[in-house]
Amino acid sequence: MKPLFEDALRQDLNPLLQSNLNNLSDLKNSHVTIVGGGFVGLWVSEALITLNDVYNFNIKIHLQTLTGKNIKSWAQHLLHRSDFVFSQQDCRRSKLPEQSNYILHAATPVTPHLQQSQPILAATGIAEGTVSCFESARLLPELKNILYLSSGTVYGSQPFDVLKISENNFQSNDPSILSNVYSESKRFAEALCVSYRNEARLPIVIARPFALLGPYQQSTTPWALHSFIADALSARPIRILGDGESVRSYLYGADAAVWFLNLLSKGKSGSSYNIGNPQGLKLIEAAQIVSRFFDNKIEINLLAQGAHLKKTRFVPDTSKFQNEFEIHQMTSINESIFKTISWMKKNKALAI
């Protein structure tokens, strides 16, 4: 029996891959090592095996992750493939396969809970994981490119009147505030990217993802839209802190995976790119979309305790990436939310 949604994920990926085969051609007959088995690592793995099965790319894939919990729970079909190798490994002690041609470093957990409860681990884990990966990469004889996943949070707090934030629009970021541990650590990681690119001559491209959405994410992920879905799955009112006017954007996992592969294959060393949906959505609008995909009427409650919160915006300008690679988002926000809810409903491990 095939795992839940294996075919559905391929159906999401295939048209995107088909329209990007020229950009991805350098990946043929290569060895790709993915450091990190979370949302991005699993989606990129799905994209690579689709390239193999449908377009005969003959890519060897090695996925390294700390516990393997995600892949063992949700993507066991990957474990039975001859073109896919999985190993449990702490990214802070990376040992990359000698035959690696392309490396995707996507090992950083992004949960606010970690930086609040274990900020030392959050900060040192990012730094040590980055250094370890790059030190191992220095020994690779046939390395072609490294894609490092940073974060859109490195820009600091986006002014609400700035509709989309571009790659050169950095804001001040107070490093003495606990909630900035993650973004400051990612800023330092980008400094490490620059250092290794210049001193060790490693080819490093930086991706700055904004909010992503889709299968392989838990409904317990502590972001607003996931909280809305968790509320609806539990048949309780959707709760919004504040007036619902804050703005976010969400890029579906299939789109994100193909965008990342474009950067891995053709991205220019030393360049940084925003990855995300450039179309913003108010939180109240996101909650209304979630509510429509449930048979029972789901109420939406604006919580009074969030009334003091100021409106925020987190939306990328992706024109640099889209112009260079001639690629655009294909999955609408309505489709993205529907597919995510459907997968969470089917997968009992997530619908909690």
Contacts in CASP RR format, 6 or more apart in sequence:
PFRMAT RR
TARGET T0000
AUTHOR 0000-0000-0000
METHOD contacts of the structure
MODEL  1
MKPLFEDALRQDLNPLLQSNLNNLSDLKNSHVTIVGGGFVGLWVSEALIT
LNDVYNFNIKIHLQTLTGKNIKSWAQHLLHRSDFVFSQQDCRRSKLPEQS
NYILHAATPVTPHLQQSQPILAATGIAEGTVSCFESARLLPELKNILYLS
SGTVYGSQPFDVLKISENNFQSNDPSILSNVYSESKRFAEALCVSYRNEA
RLPIVIARPFALLGPYQQSTTPWALHSFIADALSARPIRILGDGESVRSY
LYGADAAVWFLNLLSKGKSGSSYNIGNPQGLKLIEAAQIVSRFFDNKIEI
NLLAQGAHLKKTRFVPDTSKFQNEFEIHQMTSINESIFKTISWMKKNKAL
AI
2 77 0 8 1.000
3 74 0 8 1.000
3 75 0 8 1.000
3 76 0 8 1.000
3 77 0 8 1.000
4 74 0 8 1.000
4 343 0 8 1.000
4 346 0 8 1.000
4 347 0 8 1.000
5 215 0 8 1.000
5 343 0 8 1.000
5 346 0 8 1.000
5 347 0 8 1.000
6 77 0 8 1.000
8 215 0 8 1.000
8 339 0 8 1.000
8 343 0 8 1.000
9 46 0 8 1.000
9 215 0 8 1.000
9 254 0 8 1.000
10 46 0 8 1.000
10 50 0 8 1.000
10 54 0 8 1.000
12 252 0 8 1.000
12 253 0 8 1.000
12 254 0 8 1.000
12 331 0 8 1.000
12 339 0 8 1.000
13 46 0 8 1.000
13 47 0 8 1.000
13 50 0 8 1.000
13 254 0 8 1.000
13 257 0 8 1.000
13 258 0 8 1.000
14 50 0 8 1.000
14 54 0 8 1.000
15 330 0 8 1.000
16 254 0 8 1.000
16 255 0 8 1.000
16 258 0 8 1.000
16 330 0 8 1.000
17 24 0 8 1.000
17 47 0 8 1.000
17 50 0 8 1.000
17 51 0 8 1.000
17 54 0 8 1.000
17 55 0 8 1.000
17 258 0 8 1.000
18 55 0 8 1.000
19 327 0 8 1.000
20 258 0 8 1.000
20 261 0 8 1.000
20 262 0 8 1.000
20 327 0 8 1.000
21 55 0 8 1.000
23 262 0 8 1.000
23 265 0 8 1.000
23 266 0 8 1.000
23 325 0 8 1.000
23 327 0 8 1.000
24 51 0 8 1.000
24 57 0 8 1.000
24 261 0 8 1.000
24 262 0 8 1.000
24 265 0 8 1.000
25 265 0 8 1.000
26 144 0 8 1.000
26 265 0 8 1.000
26 266 0 8 1.000
27 48 0 8 1.000
27 51 0 8 1.000
27 57 0 8 1.000
27 59 0 8 1.000
27 102 0 8 1.000
27 261 0 8 1.000
27 264 0 8 1.000
27 265 0 8 1.000
28 57 0 8 1.000
28 58 0 8 1.000
28 59 0 8 1.000
29 57 0 8 1.000
29 58 0 8 1.000
29 59 0 8 1.000
30 59 0 8 1.000
30 60 0 8 1.000
30 101 0 8 1.000
30 102 0 8 1.000
30 144 0 8 1.000
31 59 0 8 1.000
31 60 0 8 1.000
31 62 0 8 1.000
31 97 0 8 1.000
31 99 0 8 1.000
31 100 0 8 1.000
31 101 0 8 1.000
31 102 0 8 1.000
32 48 0 8 1.000
32 59 0 8 1.000
32 60 0 8 1.000
32 61 0 8 1.000
32 62 0 8 1.000
32 100 0 8 1.000
32 101 0 8 1.000
32 102 0 8 1.000
32 103 0 8 1.000
32 104 0 8 1.000
32 264 0 8 1.000
33 62 0 8 1.000
33 63 0 8 1.000
33 64 0 8 1.000
33 96 0 8 1.000
33 97 0 8 1.000
33 100 0 8 1.000
33 102 0 8 1.000
33 103 0 8 1.000
33 104 0 8 1.000
34 41 0 8 1.000
34 44 0 8 1.000
34 45 0 8 1.000
34 61 0 8 1.000
34 62 0 8 1.000
34 63 0 8 1.000
34 64 0 8 1.000
34 103 0 8 1.000
34 104 0 8 1.000
34 106 0 8 1.000
35 64 0 8 1.000
35 65 0 8 1.000
35 91 0 8 1.000
35 94 0 8 1.000
35 96 0 8 1.000
35 103 0 8 1.000
35 104 0 8 1.000
35 105 0 8 1.000
35 106 0 8 1.000
35 107 0 8 1.000
35 133 0 8 1.000
36 63 0 8 1.000
36 64 0 8 1.000
36 65 0 8 1.000
36 66 0 8 1.000
36 91 0 8 1.000
36 105 0 8 1.000
36 106 0 8 1.000
36 107 0 8 1.000
37 63 0 8 1.000
37 64 0 8 1.000
37 65 0 8 1.000
37 68 0 8 1.000
37 70 0 8 1.000
37 71 0 8 1.000
37 106 0 8 1.000
37 107 0 8 1.000
38 65 0 8 1.000
38 70 0 8 1.000
38 106 0 8 1.000
38 216 0 8 1.000
39 212 0 8 1.000
39 214 0 8 1.000
39 216 0 8 1.000
39 217 0 8 1.000
39 253 0 8 1.000
40 104 0 8 1.000
40 106 0 8 1.000
40 149 0 8 1.000
40 209 0 8 1.000
40 212 0 8 1.000
40 256 0 8 1.000
40 257 0 8 1.000
40 260 0 8 1.000
41 63 0 8 1.000
41 104 0 8 1.000
41 106 0 8 1.000
42 70 0 8 1.000
42 71 0 8 1.000
42 74 0 8 1.000
42 75 0 8 1.000
42 78 0 8 1.000
42 216 0 8 1.000
43 216 0 8 1.000
43 253 0 8 1.000
43 254 0 8 1.000
43 256 0 8 1.000
43 257 0 8 1.000
44 104 0 8 1.000
44 106 0 8 1.000
44 257 0 8 1.000
44 260 0 8 1.000
44 261 0 8 1.000
45 61 0 8 1.000
45 63 0 8 1.000
45 75 0 8 1.000
45 78 0 8 1.000
45 84 0 8 1.000
46 75 0 8 1.000
46 78 0 8 1.000
46 257 0 8 1.000
47 254 0 8 1.000
47 257 0 8 1.000
47 258 0 8 1.000
47 261 0 8 1.000
48 57 0 8 1.000
48 59 0 8 1.000
48 61 0 8 1.000
48 261 0 8 1.000
49 61 0 8 1.000
49 78 0 8 1.000
49 81 0 8 1.000
49 83 0 8 1.000
49 84 0 8 1.000
51 57 0 8 1.000
51 59 0 8 1.000
52 58 0 8 1.000
52 59 0 8 1.000
52 83 0 8 1.000
58 83 0 8 1.000
59 83 0 8 1.000
60 83 0 8 1.000
60 85 0 8 1.000
60 99 0 8 1.000
61 83 0 8 1.000
61 84 0 8 1.000
61 85 0 8 1.000
62 84 0 8 1.000
62 85 0 8 1.000
62 86 0 8 1.000
62 87 0 8 1.000
62 97 0 8 1.000
62 100 0 8 1.000
63 71 0 8 1.000
63 78 0 8 1.000
63 84 0 8 1.000
63 85 0 8 1.000
63 86 0 8 1.000
63 87 0 8 1.000
64 87 0 8 1.000
64 88 0 8 1.000
64 89 0 8 1.000
64 91 0 8 1.000
64 94 0 8 1.000
64 107 0 8 1.000
65 71 0 8 1.000
65 86 0 8 1.000
65 88 0 8 1.000
65 89 0 8 1.000
65 107 0 8 1.000
66 88 0 8 1.000
66 89 0 8 1.000
66 90 0 8 1.000
66 91 0 8 1.000
66 107 0 8 1.000
67 88 0 8 1.000
68 86 0 8 1.000
68 88 0 8 1.000
70 216 0 8 1.000
71 78 0 8 1.000
71 79 0 8 1.000
71 86 0 8 1.000
72 79 0 8 1.000
73 349 0 8 1.000
74 215 0 8 1.000
74 216 0 8 1.000
74 347 0 8 1.000
74 349 0 8 1.000
74 350 0 8 1.000
75 216 0 8 1.000
78 84 0 8 1.000
78 86 0 8 1.000
79 86 0 8 1.000
89 95 0 8 1.000
91 105 0 8 1.000
91 107 0 8 1.000
91 125 0 8 1.000
91 129 0 8 1.000
91 132 0 8 1.000
91 133 0 8 1.000
92 125 0 8 1.000
92 128 0 8 1.000
92 129 0 8 1.000
92 132 0 8 1.000
93 132 0 8 1.000
94 129 0 8 1.000
94 132 0 8 1.000
94 133 0 8 1.000
94 135 0 8 1.000
94 136 0 8 1.000
95 136 0 8 1.000
96 103 0 8 1.000
96 133 0 8 1.000
96 136 0 8 1.000
96 137 0 8 1.000
96 139 0 8 1.000
96 140 0 8 1.000
98 139 0 8 1.000
98 140 0 8 1.000
98 141 0 8 1.000
99 142 0 8 1.000
100 137 0 8 1.000
100 140 0 8 1.000
100 142 0 8 1.000
100 143 0 8 1.000
101 142 0 8 1.000
101 143 0 8 1.000
101 144 0 8 1.000
101 145 0 8 1.000
102 144 0 8 1.000
102 145 0 8 1.000
102 146 0 8 1.000
102 147 0 8 1.000
102 264 0 8 1.000
102 265 0 8 1.000
103 133 0 8 1.000
103 137 0 8 1.000
103 143 0 8 1.000
103 145 0 8 1.000
103 146 0 8 1.000
103 147 0 8 1.000
104 146 0 8 1.000
104 147 0 8 1.000
104 149 0 8 1.000
104 260 0 8 1.000
104 264 0 8 1.000
105 129 0 8 1.000
105 130 0 8 1.000
105 133 0 8 1.000
105 146 0 8 1.000
105 147 0 8 1.000
105 148 0 8 1.000
105 149 0 8 1.000
106 149 0 8 1.000
107 129 0 8 1.000
107 133 0 8 1.000
108 125 0 8 1.000
108 126 0 8 1.000
108 149 0 8 1.000
108 151 0 8 1.000
108 186 0 8 1.000
109 122 0 8 1.000
110 151 0 8 1.000
110 182 0 8 1.000
111 221 0 8 1.000
111 222 0 8 1.000
112 179 0 8 1.000
112 182 0 8 1.000
112 222 0 8 1.000
113 222 0 8 1.000
114 121 0 8 1.000
114 122 0 8 1.000
115 122 0 8 1.000
115 123 0 8 1.000
115 178 0 8 1.000
115 179 0 8 1.000
115 181 0 8 1.000
115 182 0 8 1.000
116 178 0 8 1.000
116 179 0 8 1.000
119 178 0 8 1.000
119 181 0 8 1.000
122 181 0 8 1.000
122 182 0 8 1.000
122 185 0 8 1.000
123 181 0 8 1.000
123 184 0 8 1.000
123 185 0 8 1.000
125 185 0 8 1.000
126 182 0 8 1.000
126 185 0 8 1.000
126 186 0 8 1.000
126 188 0 8 1.000
126 189 0 8 1.000
127 185 0 8 1.000
127 188 0 8 1.000
127 189 0 8 1.000
127 192 0 8 1.000
130 148 0 8 1.000
130 189 0 8 1.000
130 192 0 8 1.000
130 193 0 8 1.000
131 192 0 8 1.000
133 146 0 8 1.000
134 146 0 8 1.000
134 192 0 8 1.000
134 193 0 8 1.000
134 196 0 8 1.000
134 200 0 8 1.000
134 202 0 8 1.000
134 204 0 8 1.000
137 143 0 8 1.000
137 146 0 8 1.000
137 196 0 8 1.000
137 202 0 8 1.000
138 196 0 8 1.000
138 200 0 8 1.000
138 202 0 8 1.000
143 202 0 8 1.000
143 203 0 8 1.000
144 203 0 8 1.000
145 203 0 8 1.000
145 205 0 8 1.000
145 264 0 8 1.000
145 265 0 8 1.000
145 267 0 8 1.000
145 269 0 8 1.000
146 202 0 8 1.000
146 203 0 8 1.000
146 204 0 8 1.000
146 205 0 8 1.000
147 205 0 8 1.000
147 206 0 8 1.000
147 207 0 8 1.000
147 260 0 8 1.000
147 263 0 8 1.000
147 264 0 8 1.000
147 267 0 8 1.000
148 189 0 8 1.000
148 190 0 8 1.000
148 193 0 8 1.000
148 204 0 8 1.000
148 205 0 8 1.000
148 206 0 8 1.000
148 207 0 8 1.000
149 207 0 8 1.000
149 209 0 8 1.000
149 260 0 8 1.000
150 186 0 8 1.000
150 189 0 8 1.000
150 190 0 8 1.000
150 193 0 8 1.000
150 206 0 8 1.000
150 207 0 8 1.000
150 208 0 8 1.000
150 209 0 8 1.000
150 272 0 8 1.000
151 182 0 8 1.000
151 183 0 8 1.000
151 186 0 8 1.000
151 208 0 8 1.000
151 209 0 8 1.000
152 165 0 8 1.000
152 186 0 8 1.000
152 208 0 8 1.000
152 209 0 8 1.000
152 210 0 8 1.000
152 274 0 8 1.000
152 314 0 8 1.000
152 316 0 8 1.000
153 182 0 8 1.000
153 183 0 8 1.000
153 186 0 8 1.000
154 170 0 8 1.000
154 183 0 8 1.000
154 186 0 8 1.000
154 187 0 8 1.000
154 190 0 8 1.000
154 208 0 8 1.000
155 165 0 8 1.000
155 169 0 8 1.000
155 170 0 8 1.000
155 171 0 8 1.000
155 208 0 8 1.000
156 170 0 8 1.000
156 171 0 8 1.000
156 172 0 8 1.000
156 173 0 8 1.000
156 180 0 8 1.000
156 183 0 8 1.000
157 171 0 8 1.000
157 173 0 8 1.000
157 312 0 8 1.000
158 165 0 8 1.000
158 171 0 8 1.000
158 312 0 8 1.000
158 313 0 8 1.000
158 314 0 8 1.000
158 315 0 8 1.000
159 171 0 8 1.000
159 313 0 8 1.000
160 247 0 8 1.000
160 310 0 8 1.000
160 311 0 8 1.000
160 312 0 8 1.000
160 313 0 8 1.000
162 169 0 8 1.000
162 313 0 8 1.000
163 313 0 8 1.000
163 315 0 8 1.000
164 278 0 8 1.000
164 315 0 8 1.000
164 316 0 8 1.000
164 317 0 8 1.000
164 318 0 8 1.000
165 274 0 8 1.000
165 315 0 8 1.000
165 316 0 8 1.000
165 317 0 8 1.000
166 274 0 8 1.000
166 317 0 8 1.000
166 319 0 8 1.000
166 320 0 8 1.000
167 208 0 8 1.000
167 272 0 8 1.000
167 273 0 8 1.000
167 274 0 8 1.000
167 317 0 8 1.000
167 320 0 8 1.000
169 317 0 8 1.000
173 180 0 8 1.000
173 183 0 8 1.000
173 184 0 8 1.000
173 187 0 8 1.000
174 180 0 8 1.000
175 184 0 8 1.000
190 206 0 8 1.000
190 272 0 8 1.000
193 204 0 8 1.000
193 206 0 8 1.000
193 270 0 8 1.000
194 270 0 8 1.000
196 202 0 8 1.000
196 204 0 8 1.000
197 203 0 8 1.000
197 204 0 8 1.000
197 269 0 8 1.000
197 270 0 8 1.000
202 269 0 8 1.000
203 269 0 8 1.000
204 269 0 8 1.000
204 270 0 8 1.000
205 263 0 8 1.000
205 264 0 8 1.000
205 267 0 8 1.000
205 268 0 8 1.000
205 269 0 8 1.000
205 270 0 8 1.000
205 271 0 8 1.000
205 272 0 8 1.000
205 273 0 8 1.000
206 270 0 8 1.000
206 271 0 8 1.000
206 272 0 8 1.000
206 273 0 8 1.000
207 259 0 8 1.000
207 260 0 8 1.000
207 263 0 8 1.000
207 272 0 8 1.000
207 273 0 8 1.000
207 275 0 8 1.000
208 272 0 8 1.000
208 273 0 8 1.000
208 274 0 8 1.000
208 275 0 8 1.000
208 316 0 8 1.000
209 251 0 8 1.000
209 256 0 8 1.000
209 275 0 8 1.000
209 276 0 8 1.000
210 249 0 8 1.000
210 251 0 8 1.000
210 274 0 8 1.000
210 275 0 8 1.000
210 276 0 8 1.000
210 277 0 8 1.000
210 314 0 8 1.000
210 315 0 8 1.000
210 316 0 8 1.000
211 223 0 8 1.000
211 225 0 8 1.000
211 248 0 8 1.000
211 249 0 8 1.000
211 250 0 8 1.000
211 251 0 8 1.000
211 276 0 8 1.000
211 277 0 8 1.000
211 314 0 8 1.000
212 250 0 8 1.000
212 251 0 8 1.000
212 252 0 8 1.000
212 253 0 8 1.000
212 256 0 8 1.000
212 276 0 8 1.000
213 225 0 8 1.000
213 250 0 8 1.000
213 251 0 8 1.000
213 252 0 8 1.000
213 253 0 8 1.000
213 336 0 8 1.000
213 337 0 8 1.000
213 340 0 8 1.000
214 252 0 8 1.000
214 253 0 8 1.000
214 336 0 8 1.000
214 339 0 8 1.000
214 340 0 8 1.000
214 343 0 8 1.000
215 253 0 8 1.000
215 339 0 8 1.000
215 340 0 8 1.000
215 343 0 8 1.000
215 347 0 8 1.000
216 253 0 8 1.000
217 226 0 8 1.000
217 340 0 8 1.000
217 350 0 8 1.000
218 226 0 8 1.000
218 350 0 8 1.000
218 352 0 8 1.000
219 226 0 8 1.000
219 229 0 8 1.000
219 230 0 8 1.000
219 233 0 8 1.000
219 344 0 8 1.000
219 350 0 8 1.000
219 351 0 8 1.000
219 352 0 8 1.000
220 226 0 8 1.000
220 230 0 8 1.000
220 350 0 8 1.000
220 352 0 8 1.000
224 240 0 8 1.000
224 246 0 8 1.000
224 248 0 8 1.000
224 283 0 8 1.000
224 286 0 8 1.000
225 248 0 8 1.000
225 250 0 8 1.000
225 283 0 8 1.000
225 286 0 8 1.000
225 290 0 8 1.000
225 337 0 8 1.000
227 239 0 8 1.000
228 238 0 8 1.000
228 240 0 8 1.000
228 286 0 8 1.000
228 287 0 8 1.000
228 290 0 8 1.000
229 290 0 8 1.000
229 337 0 8 1.000
229 340 0 8 1.000
229 341 0 8 1.000
229 344 0 8 1.000
230 352 0 8 1.000
231 237 0 8 1.000
231 238 0 8 1.000
231 239 0 8 1.000
231 298 0 8 1.000
232 238 0 8 1.000
232 290 0 8 1.000
232 291 0 8 1.000
232 293 0 8 1.000
232 294 0 8 1.000
232 298 0 8 1.000
232 341 0 8 1.000
233 341 0 8 1.000
233 344 0 8 1.000
233 345 0 8 1.000
233 351 0 8 1.000
235 296 0 8 1.000
235 298 0 8 1.000
237 298 0 8 1.000
237 299 0 8 1.000
237 300 0 8 1.000
237 301 0 8 1.000
238 287 0 8 1.000
238 290 0 8 1.000
238 291 0 8 1.000
238 298 0 8 1.000
238 299 0 8 1.000
238 300 0 8 1.000
238 301 0 8 1.000
239 301 0 8 1.000
239 303 0 8 1.000
240 283 0 8 1.000
240 284 0 8 1.000
240 287 0 8 1.000
240 300 0 8 1.000
240 301 0 8 1.000
240 302 0 8 1.000
240 303 0 8 1.000
241 303 0 8 1.000
241 305 0 8 1.000
241 306 0 8 1.000
241 309 0 8 1.000
242 302 0 8 1.000
242 303 0 8 1.000
242 306 0 8 1.000
242 307 0 8 1.000
242 309 0 8 1.000
243 284 0 8 1.000
243 302 0 8 1.000
243 307 0 8 1.000
243 311 0 8 1.000
244 282 0 8 1.000
244 283 0 8 1.000
244 284 0 8 1.000
244 287 0 8 1.000
244 302 0 8 1.000
245 282 0 8 1.000
245 283 0 8 1.000
245 284 0 8 1.000
245 311 0 8 1.000
246 282 0 8 1.000
246 283 0 8 1.000
246 309 0 8 1.000
246 311 0 8 1.000
246 312 0 8 1.000
246 313 0 8 1.000
247 280 0 8 1.000
247 281 0 8 1.000
247 282 0 8 1.000
247 283 0 8 1.000
247 311 0 8 1.000
247 312 0 8 1.000
247 313 0 8 1.000
247 314 0 8 1.000
247 315 0 8 1.000
248 280 0 8 1.000
248 281 0 8 1.000
248 283 0 8 1.000
248 286 0 8 1.000
248 313 0 8 1.000
248 314 0 8 1.000
248 315 0 8 1.000
249 276 0 8 1.000
249 277 0 8 1.000
249 278 0 8 1.000
249 279 0 8 1.000
249 280 0 8 1.000
249 281 0 8 1.000
249 314 0 8 1.000
249 315 0 8 1.000
249 316 0 8 1.000
249 333 0 8 1.000
250 276 0 8 1.000
250 277 0 8 1.000
250 281 0 8 1.000
250 286 0 8 1.000
250 333 0 8 1.000
250 336 0 8 1.000
250 337 0 8 1.000
251 259 0 8 1.000
251 275 0 8 1.000
251 276 0 8 1.000
251 277 0 8 1.000
251 329 0 8 1.000
251 336 0 8 1.000
252 329 0 8 1.000
252 331 0 8 1.000
252 335 0 8 1.000
252 336 0 8 1.000
252 339 0 8 1.000
253 331 0 8 1.000
253 336 0 8 1.000
254 330 0 8 1.000
254 331 0 8 1.000
255 329 0 8 1.000
255 330 0 8 1.000
255 331 0 8 1.000
256 275 0 8 1.000
256 276 0 8 1.000
258 327 0 8 1.000
259 275 0 8 1.000
259 276 0 8 1.000
259 321 0 8 1.000
259 325 0 8 1.000
259 327 0 8 1.000
260 275 0 8 1.000
262 321 0 8 1.000
262 325 0 8 1.000
262 327 0 8 1.000
263 273 0 8 1.000
263 275 0 8 1.000
263 321 0 8 1.000
266 325 0 8 1.000
267 273 0 8 1.000
273 318 0 8 1.000
273 320 0 8 1.000
273 321 0 8 1.000
273 324 0 8 1.000
274 316 0 8 1.000
274 317 0 8 1.000
274 318 0 8 1.000
274 320 0 8 1.000
274 321 0 8 1.000
275 316 0 8 1.000
275 318 0 8 1.000
275 321 0 8 1.000
276 316 0 8 1.000
276 318 0 8 1.000
276 329 0 8 1.000
277 315 0 8 1.000
277 316 0 8 1.000
277 318 0 8 1.000
277 329 0 8 1.000
277 333 0 8 1.000
278 315 0 8 1.000
278 316 0 8 1.000
278 317 0 8 1.000
278 318 0 8 1.000
278 319 0 8 1.000
278 329 0 8 1.000
279 315 0 8 1.000
279 329 0 8 1.000
279 333 0 8 1.000
280 313 0 8 1.000
280 315 0 8 1.000
281 333 0 8 1.000
284 300 0 8 1.000
284 302 0 8 1.000
286 333 0 8 1.000
286 337 0 8 1.000
287 300 0 8 1.000
288 300 0 8 1.000
289 333 0 8 1.000
289 334 0 8 1.000
289 337 0 8 1.000
290 298 0 8 1.000
290 337 0 8 1.000
290 341 0 8 1.000
291 297 0 8 1.000
291 298 0 8 1.000
291 299 0 8 1.000
291 300 0 8 1.000
293 337 0 8 1.000
293 338 0 8 1.000
293 341 0 8 1.000
294 341 0 8 1.000
321 327 0 8 1.000
322 328 0 8 1.000
331 339 0 8 1.000
343 350 0 8 1.000
344 350 0 8 1.000
344 351 0 8 1.000
345 351 0 8 1.000
END
